[in-house]
Structures are given as C-alpha cells and as structure tokens.
Amino acid sequence: MSAFGLYVPKSGAENLGIGMRDGVWGWKEDAVAKQVHALARRGIELIEALRPGDVLVFGFGGPSSRVAAGGWADATLGAVHVCAVAASSYRSSDPVWPDELYPHRVGLDEVERGRGVAGVLLGGEAMEALRQSANLYGLPIPIGAYRPLPLTTPTEGGEIDLAGPLDAMRHAAARREQAEHRRRLLGGRTSAPCALCGRVLPERHLRAAHIKQRARCSEREKRATHNVLLACVFGCDALFEHGDVVIADDGTIVANGRSQEEPAVAGAVAAIAGRRVDGFAAERLPFVQWHRTRHEVAS
C-alpha cells in the first residue's frame, strides 16, 4: 500500500463534496500533462500509479502554498478526507462535477474525515506532499512515510478529542449505489427473505451487501446487480462480511473453518451452513470466488 497527498483549493469545495459523495475523483487534461520535475514524472504517470488499496489524503483549506519546503509542518487544514483507492485510473466523459469534465479518474472509498486538522496529526511528509500538490494542479504526490489516522488527539478525562463535529466522521454517503441496489432487491416489497438465512424480515432489517468487498470493486463491479444480496442485520450481514461463511460455486453456504474456534460464532454459522443462497445465479460466481479467496478458503 502506498499513500499520496492531494490538495483541493477553496474554489473546489463543491467538487470535493461531490467526489466524496459519489466515490470518484478526477483531473483535467492540463493537470495530467504537467511535468513534476522534482519526481521526474508527468502528472499522468502519478495518476496511473494509483492502485486499489492505496491511500489518498485529501487536504482542503490550508494556508498559502507559496512557502519553502516544510513550511506547512505546523499548519492547520480546514478539512482532511482520507480515502482508499477503490478503482485504478480510467477515463470517462460521464458528467459528475458542474464546472469541468475532469476525465482522468479514480474510484474512491472515503474512510475518515476531520475538520480543523493540525499538521502534526498527519506528519511532516504528508503535509509537504499536500503543499506540493497545491502547487501542482492537485496531483497526487507520494508520501514517503505516512502513519494511519484517526484524526484524534488524546485528552485527559477519559474522552477523545475529535477534529471537528462528530457527524463529520461518517462515510456512508460515499456509497450511493447501495440504496439503489437495495431498492431493486426489495422490488417494492416491505418485507423479504434474507438471502443467507432465509427468514422473511421487514425491509428495515435488511441490507444490500456487496459480495466482493466494495473497496476492491471497480466502478462497474459496484454497479453490478449480481454483486449484491440482501443480508439481515441479525448476524448474516456480519458473518458474510468477515468471512465466517462463504458461498460455494453451487450457491451453498459453507462454514469457514476458523469460525469453529469461537463457540458463539460457530453456533450462528451452523444455523445457516448448508443452505443454498436464495436467487443464486451463475453470474455471481466471479464475486463469490473472490470472496472465498479473500478469506483464504479453497474452492
């Protein structure tokens, strides 16, 4: 996993919000043509170097970037968004932002955000990468050493001091397609069976769960209807997400061996192991095979 700093100017506030909401970021043609002399690379090379799982640290609301190297070490940023790259670079002419096309894009999963973030929380190398990005069309600049957040600082009295309002930490808004998947799976019903346990439950207790981990999906895979299933909140969603159960090629639910080591988990797994997933189809195979491999279960 590599990490990159990417700065968004104040004029890009609306675009930043849209990008976090829709799980996508893009660059204009003049940005990708930019030569980054300090790195001996062009902008397009930096963008094409981004791989799924890499970290993008978006900075916003910083001071003037026209300062010497290291000049942002003690600065405070108005906002920081930490994202995982969910899809490698691609070109698209689909309209996303109101001002420009930004055709060179990557898919994102926002995992954390904070407001009023002190540079010391990110580290000097991350702040320097953001300063350079601010001077280079918002290109992703590699961070040599990046320590994972959270964007918190310890305080006395047994409390945590979050950088910004608590609601700012939410990241579900970036998963816009899941509501549409859920609507289609329900098909207008107010109750439906969980695909794993088969219990018919009210819609409020059912989630649209991606089979292949969403953070590892391409944009097309996120949209694929065969990559989601209805899973209940009474355990099935969590059992599948964490790989305590997987799905065989014929649609049968199989217990992952490790679940037997935890009696409480083993009991929940035993209740659904051996069932066939409701509505299983051959189109689901690439996704269930990925899920089994992810959780180290042989086909």
C-alpha positions as MATLAB code, in Angstrom:
seq = 'MSAFGLYVPKSGAENLGIGMRDGVWGWKEDAVAKQVHALARRGIELIEALRPGDVLVFGFGGPSSRVAAGGWADATLGAVHVCAVAASSYRSSDPVWPDELYPHRVGLDEVERGRGVAGVLLGGEAMEALRQSANLYGLPIPIGAYRPLPLTTPTEGGEIDLAGPLDAMRHAAARREQAEHRRRLLGGRTSAPCALCGRVLPERHLRAAHIKQRARCSEREKRATHNVLLACVFGCDALFEHGDVVIADDGTIVANGRSQEEPAVAGAVAAIAGRRVDGFAAERLPFVQWHRTRHEVAS';
ca = [
       0.000    0.000    0.000;
       1.247    3.465   -0.920;
      -0.015    6.832    0.279;
      -0.421   10.101   -1.599;
      -1.283   13.662   -0.657;
      -3.758   15.583   -2.808;
      -4.753   19.187   -2.215;
      -8.063   20.757   -3.214;
      -8.245   24.579   -3.336;
     -11.068   26.528   -1.713;
     -12.632   27.026   -5.143;
     -13.052   23.251   -5.325;
     -15.191   22.911   -2.178;
     -18.310   21.860   -4.092;
     -16.369   19.414   -6.261;
     -14.767   17.882   -3.172;
     -18.165   17.272   -1.618;
     -19.456   15.665   -4.812;
     -16.366   13.477   -5.127;
     -16.691   12.197   -1.560;
     -20.407   11.585   -2.044;
     -20.071    9.743   -5.344;
     -16.801    7.941   -4.616;
     -14.819    9.357   -7.522;
     -12.082   11.933   -8.186;
     -10.769   13.352  -11.435;
      -8.172   15.590  -13.062;
      -8.214   17.870  -16.101;
      -6.068   17.383  -19.180;
      -3.682   20.197  -18.248;
      -3.022   18.511  -14.903;
      -2.107   15.135  -16.380;
       0.252   16.849  -18.832;
       2.064   18.649  -16.012;
       5.714   17.699  -15.531;
       6.670   17.207  -11.889;
      10.366   17.938  -12.122;
      11.168   17.007   -8.513;
       9.851   13.490   -9.178;
      10.901   13.293  -12.839;
       7.382   12.189  -13.715;
       4.399   13.592  -15.562;
       1.012   14.010  -13.969;
      -0.487   11.094  -15.884;
       2.221    8.793  -14.531;
       1.394    9.768  -10.955;
      -2.309    9.124  -11.521;
      -1.715    5.798  -13.261;
       0.486    4.709  -10.337;
      -2.546    4.680   -8.017;
      -3.655    1.144   -7.178;
      -6.696   -0.224   -5.312;
      -6.000   -0.085   -1.610;
      -3.651    2.891   -1.834;
      -4.406    5.806    0.474;
      -5.297    9.275   -0.804;
      -5.133   12.045    1.796;
      -7.207   14.991    0.561;
      -6.323   18.334    2.139;
      -8.502   21.445    1.981;
      -8.411   24.945    3.435;
      -4.678   25.312    4.041;
      -2.506   28.435    4.098;
      -0.613   29.811    1.123;
       1.389   27.074   -0.565;
       3.993   29.546   -1.856;
       6.357   28.855    1.011;
       9.589   26.913    1.340;
       9.636   23.131    1.634;
       8.458   22.108    5.099;
       6.543   25.348    5.511;
       3.276   23.522    6.200;
       4.591   21.321    9.001;
       2.814   23.334   11.700;
      -0.155   24.432    9.576;
      -3.788   23.583   10.237;
      -6.045   22.365    7.425;
      -9.700   23.271    7.217;
     -10.612   19.692    6.339;
      -8.983   16.345    5.622;
     -10.593   13.389    3.840;
      -8.783   10.055    3.915;
      -9.810    7.668    1.129;
      -8.851    4.236   -0.138;
      -8.441    3.921   -3.889;
     -11.252    1.577   -4.958;
     -10.639    1.585   -8.727;
      -7.448    2.304  -10.688;
      -7.253    5.191  -13.146;
      -9.666    5.252  -16.051;
     -11.084    7.787  -18.497;
     -14.720    8.824  -18.517;
     -16.822   11.573  -20.090;
     -19.770   10.983  -17.750;
     -20.736   14.302  -16.111;
     -20.008   14.400  -12.378;
     -18.919   17.934  -11.463;
     -20.673   21.162  -12.541;
     -17.665   23.189  -13.703;
     -15.384   20.865  -15.699;
     -15.243   17.325  -17.074;
     -12.111   16.028  -15.237;
     -11.894   12.941  -17.479;
      -8.937   11.190  -15.781;
     -10.467    9.481  -12.758;
     -10.078    7.011   -9.916;
     -12.706    5.361   -7.733;
     -12.671    6.137   -4.008;
     -13.944    4.874   -0.683;
     -13.871    7.579    1.970;
     -12.816    6.062    5.283;
     -12.274    9.071    7.530;
     -12.629   12.809    7.639;
     -11.942   15.611   10.060;
     -12.122   19.399   10.320;
      -9.542   21.769   11.700;
      -6.815   19.117   11.425;
      -3.398   20.086   12.782;
      -0.478   19.152   10.573;
       1.208   17.267   13.402;
      -1.535   14.631   13.194;
      -0.695   13.889    9.560;
       3.066   14.173    9.877;
       5.581   16.414    8.150;
       5.931   14.298    4.995;
       2.190   14.178    4.415;
       1.890   17.944    4.887;
       4.766   18.549    2.483;
       3.113   16.295   -0.113;
      -0.100   18.332    0.261;
       1.827   21.600   -0.115;
       3.460   20.338   -3.298;
       0.116   19.119   -4.628;
      -1.331   22.582   -4.049;
       1.346   23.958   -6.388;
       0.911   21.176   -8.969;
      -2.716   21.197  -10.140;
      -3.840   18.964   -7.294;
      -1.833   15.966   -8.493;
      -1.317   13.047   -6.075;
       2.139   13.424   -4.551;
       3.694   10.342   -2.885;
       4.028   10.433    0.884;
       7.278    8.823    1.942;
       6.165    7.937    5.448;
       2.523    8.067    6.415;
       1.058    6.885    9.698;
      -2.606    5.943    9.601;
      -5.116    8.213   11.274;
      -7.644    8.536   13.157;
      -7.689   12.286   13.241;
      -7.764   12.425   17.017;
      -5.602   13.734   19.808;
      -5.599   12.303   23.336;
      -7.090   14.378   26.134;
      -7.348   13.980   29.876;
     -10.589   12.918   31.498;
     -11.215    9.705   29.541;
     -12.543   11.381   26.385;
     -11.312   11.659   22.812;
     -10.914   14.985   21.087;
     -12.160   14.540   17.534;
     -11.043   17.046   14.927;
     -14.352   18.642   14.008;
     -18.011   17.730   14.560;
     -18.766   14.085   15.302;
     -21.069   13.843   12.293;
     -18.127   14.700   10.045;
     -16.676   11.227   10.650;
     -19.435    9.475    8.710;
     -18.509    7.932    5.351;
     -21.667    6.074    4.283;
     -22.629    8.921    1.958;
     -19.941    7.763   -0.467;
     -21.905    4.567   -1.134;
     -24.708    5.998   -3.202;
     -25.344    2.888   -5.306;
     -26.228    0.698   -2.326;
     -29.597    2.374   -1.822;
     -30.489    1.647   -5.449;
     -29.320   -1.970   -5.137;
     -31.479   -2.393   -2.045;
     -34.496   -0.851   -3.765;
     -34.154   -3.258   -6.688;
     -33.637   -6.305   -4.488;
     -36.750   -5.450   -2.496;
     -38.764   -4.894   -5.660;
     -41.365   -2.777   -3.898;
     -41.843   -5.272   -1.042;
     -41.997   -4.118    2.571;
     -40.525   -7.437    3.710;
     -38.292  -10.001    2.002;
     -36.163  -13.054    2.806;
     -32.541  -12.733    3.854;
     -30.523  -14.441    1.095;
     -28.436  -16.283    3.694;
     -30.743  -17.431    6.487;
     -33.991  -17.301    4.507;
     -36.002  -15.538    7.208;
     -38.606  -13.122    5.871;
     -37.965   -9.812    7.602;
     -39.147   -6.196    7.410;
     -37.121   -4.105    4.996;
     -35.580   -2.073    7.817;
     -33.696   -5.190    8.938;
     -32.221   -5.982    5.512;
     -29.086   -4.548    3.904;
     -27.736   -4.641    0.374;
     -24.386   -6.353    0.940;
     -21.650   -6.427   -1.679;
     -20.270   -9.934   -2.238;
     -16.887   -8.689   -3.424;
     -15.560   -6.166   -0.925;
     -16.705   -2.775   -2.160;
     -13.329   -1.114   -1.608;
     -11.825   -3.617   -4.075;
     -14.523   -3.198   -6.729;
     -14.221   -1.303   -9.993;
     -16.964    1.204  -10.778;
     -18.665   -1.423  -12.945;
     -18.447   -4.059  -10.198;
     -20.011   -1.660   -7.698;
     -22.959   -1.265  -10.050;
     -23.297   -4.984  -10.875;
     -26.611   -6.344   -9.602;
     -25.142   -9.838   -9.217;
     -22.534   -8.480   -6.797;
     -25.093   -7.737   -4.065;
     -27.514   -9.728   -1.966;
     -29.995   -8.976    0.812;
     -28.494   -9.874    4.184;
     -30.174   -9.379    7.539;
     -28.748   -7.359   10.410;
     -29.326  -10.253   12.829;
     -25.911  -11.705   12.095;
     -25.888  -12.772    8.459;
     -24.501   -9.498    7.128;
     -21.583   -9.558    9.604;
     -20.898  -13.301    9.213;
     -20.560  -12.908    5.458;
     -18.625   -9.628    5.563;
     -15.993  -11.087    7.892;
     -15.758  -14.379    6.002;
     -17.137  -16.618    8.752;
     -19.285  -18.071    5.971;
     -18.577  -18.207    2.248;
     -20.545  -19.377   -0.771;
     -19.640  -22.424   -2.862;
     -19.895  -22.400   -6.660;
     -23.292  -24.115   -6.472;
     -24.655  -21.436   -4.136;
     -24.365  -23.461   -0.925;
     -23.356  -21.616    2.234;
     -20.162  -23.083    3.693;
     -18.659  -22.545    7.145;
     -15.145  -21.147    7.228;
     -13.066  -23.468    9.398;
     -11.836  -20.673   11.642;
     -15.374  -19.984   12.877;
     -15.344  -23.340   14.688;
     -12.732  -21.966   17.080;
     -15.234  -19.462   18.512;
     -18.289  -21.194   20.024;
     -20.644  -18.220   19.790;
     -19.729  -17.640   16.143;
     -19.834  -21.359   15.370;
     -23.423  -21.534   16.594;
     -24.538  -18.700   14.350;
     -22.686  -20.216   11.392;
     -24.206  -23.663   11.962;
     -27.693  -22.163   11.686;
     -27.151  -21.187    8.035;
     -24.399  -23.529    6.773;
     -25.690  -25.934    4.140;
     -28.471  -23.641    2.915;
     -28.485  -22.541   -0.703;
     -28.395  -18.783   -1.252;
     -31.767  -17.515   -2.387;
     -31.708  -16.385   -6.001;
     -28.236  -17.738   -6.689;
     -27.162  -17.472  -10.348;
     -24.052  -18.281  -12.358;
     -23.386  -14.549  -12.811;
     -22.488  -14.398   -9.119;
     -19.583  -16.850   -9.494;
     -16.739  -14.330  -10.034;
     -17.822  -12.435   -6.932;
     -18.297  -15.413   -4.590;
     -14.977  -16.873   -5.784;
     -13.251  -13.576   -4.989;
     -14.881  -13.604   -1.541;
     -13.675  -17.157   -0.821;
     -10.133  -16.329   -1.930;
     -10.160  -13.155    0.155;
     -10.928  -15.218    3.246;
      -8.450  -17.980    2.331;
     -10.998  -20.706    1.670;
     -10.061  -23.116   -1.119;
     -12.532  -23.584   -3.959;
];
